[in-house]
Amino acid sequence: GKTSLPMHKHPVINAGVLLRGTLAVETEEGKKLVLKAGDPIIEVVDHWHRGTNVGAEPAEIIVFYAGTVGDPLTVKKKPKK
């Protein structure tokens, strides 16, 4: 089956490369972007989104964050009750 990360956001600028696999990134508003191995990833800052592995193999990403040591890199969205 498809593996998804929960809806989350990043308080800092980050960028990376999808090393292998196929990843669909979806914003809270439903906008989607499908990335393939070798594609650059510039993630949105302070905007809710999630990633789903839509390929047959595991997705592998290398990401660099421009933050301050000790500050959170990711904030998970709390589910509505």
C-alpha positions in Angstrom: 0.0 0.0 0.0 0.9 3.7 -0.1 2.7 5.2 2.8 1.8 8.7 3.8 3.2 11.2 6.3 0.7 13.0 8.4 -0.2 16.6 7.5 2.7 18.8 8.8 4.6 22.0 8.2 8.2 23.3 8.5 9.0 26.5 10.3 12.3 26.8 8.4 13.5 26.8 4.8 14.6 23.4 3.5 15.5 21.8 0.2 16.7 18.5 -1.0 16.6 15.8 -3.7 14.4 12.7 -4.1 17.1 10.0 -4.5 14.7 7.2 -5.4 11.0 6.4 -5.6 8.0 8.5 -6.6 6.5 11.0 -4.1 3.3 12.9 -4.3 3.2 16.1 -2.2 -0.2 17.5 -1.4 -1.1 20.8 0.3 -4.0 21.2 2.7 -5.9 22.8 -0.1 -5.5 19.8 -2.3 -2.8 21.0 -4.7 -0.6 18.1 -5.7 2.9 17.8 -7.1 4.4 14.4 -8.1 8.2 14.0 -7.9 10.4 11.4 -9.4 13.9 10.2 -8.5 16.4 13.0 -9.3 13.9 15.8 -8.8 14.8 18.7 -6.5 12.5 19.3 -3.5 12.0 22.9 -2.2 9.5 22.4 0.6 6.9 25.0 1.5 7.5 26.9 4.8 4.7 27.3 7.4 2.2 25.7 5.1 0.4 22.4 5.9 1.3 19.6 3.5 2.0 15.9 3.4 3.9 13.4 1.3 2.7 10.0 0.0 4.9 7.4 -1.6 3.0 6.6 -4.8 5.6 4.3 -6.3 6.4 0.6 -6.1 9.7 1.1 -4.2 10.5 3.1 -1.0 11.1 6.8 -1.4 14.4 8.1 -0.3 15.1 11.8 0.2 18.0 13.9 1.4 17.0 17.2 2.9 18.9 20.2 4.2 17.3 22.5 6.8 18.3 26.2 7.4 17.3 26.4 11.0 18.7 27.0 14.5 20.0 24.0 16.4 17.4 22.9 19.0 14.5 24.5 17.2 11.9 22.1 15.6 12.2 21.3 11.9 8.7 19.8 11.6 5.4 20.5 13.3 2.6 17.9 13.0 -0.9 19.0 12.6 -3.2 18.0 15.4 -6.2 16.0 14.3 -9.6 17.7 14.7 -11.8 16.2 17.4 
